[in-house]
Amino acid sequence: MAKKPNYNFEKRKKELAKKAKKEEKRLRKRPDTETAEDTANDETDGEQESDSE
């Protein structure tokens, strides 16, 4: 019997890819006042805190 597909995993993976692409586009449009690494680190820290709640 074939294994059932895990649609939740596929959806989450697709959402993360979409979010990453959107963030990359936003950083390209943003003036070079901040580095991409600084803003990426700030946002990932915020995600981790909200997931634990």
KEDO-526535 format. One record per residue (C-alpha): residue in one letter; residue number from 0; x, y, z. Coordinates in Angstrom, 1 decimal, always signed. Example, Ala and Ser with C-alpha at 12.3 -4.5 7.8 and 13.67 -1.06 7.14 Angstrom:
BEGIN
('A'; 0; (+12.3; -4.5; +7.8))
('S'; 1; (+13.7; -1.1; +7.1))
This chain:
BEGIN
('M'; 0; (+0.0; +0.0; +0.0))
('A'; 1; (+1.3; +3.4; -0.9))
('K'; 2; (+2.1; +6.0; +1.7))
('K'; 3; (-0.4; +8.8; +2.0))
('P'; 4; (+1.0; +12.3; +1.1))
('N'; 5; (+1.5; +14.7; +3.9))
('Y'; 6; (-0.2; +17.8; +2.6))
('N'; 7; (+0.5; +19.8; +5.7))
('F'; 8; (+4.2; +19.4; +5.2))
('E'; 9; (+4.0; +20.3; +1.6))
('K'; 10; (+1.9; +23.4; +2.4))
('R'; 11; (+4.3; +24.5; +5.1))
('K'; 12; (+7.3; +24.1; +2.8))
('K'; 13; (+5.5; +26.1; +0.0))
('E'; 14; (+4.6; +28.9; +2.5))
('L'; 15; (+8.2; +29.1; +3.7))
('A'; 16; (+9.5; +29.3; +0.1))
('K'; 17; (+7.0; +32.0; -0.7))
('K'; 18; (+7.9; +34.0; +2.4))
('A'; 19; (+11.7; +33.7; +1.7))
('K'; 20; (+11.2; +34.8; -1.9))
('K'; 21; (+9.1; +37.8; -0.7))
('E'; 22; (+11.7; +38.7; +1.9))
('E'; 23; (+14.5; +38.5; -0.7))
('K'; 24; (+12.5; +40.8; -3.0))
('R'; 25; (+11.8; +43.3; -0.2))
('L'; 26; (+15.5; +43.4; +0.7))
('R'; 27; (+16.4; +44.1; -3.0))
('K'; 28; (+14.0; +47.0; -3.1))
('R'; 29; (+15.1; +48.4; +0.2))
('P'; 30; (+17.9; +51.1; +0.2))
('D'; 31; (+21.3; +49.9; +1.3))
('T'; 32; (+21.0; +51.5; +4.8))
('E'; 33; (+20.9; +48.1; +6.5))
('T'; 34; (+22.5; +44.8; +5.5))
('A'; 35; (+20.4; +41.9; +4.6))
('E'; 36; (+22.0; +39.8; +7.3))
('D'; 37; (+20.9; +42.2; +10.1))
('T'; 38; (+17.3; +42.3; +9.0))
('A'; 39; (+17.1; +38.5; +8.4))
('N'; 40; (+18.5; +37.8; +11.9))
('D'; 41; (+16.0; +40.2; +13.5))
('E'; 42; (+13.1; +38.6; +11.8))
('T'; 43; (+14.1; +35.0; +12.5))
('D'; 44; (+14.5; +35.9; +16.2))
('G'; 45; (+11.0; +37.2; +16.2))
('E'; 46; (+9.6; +34.1; +14.5))
('Q'; 47; (+11.2; +31.8; +17.1))
('E'; 48; (+9.7; +33.7; +20.0))
('S'; 49; (+6.2; +33.7; +18.5))
('D'; 50; (+6.3; +30.0; +17.7))
('S'; 51; (+7.1; +29.1; +21.4))
('E'; 52; (+4.1; +31.0; +22.7))
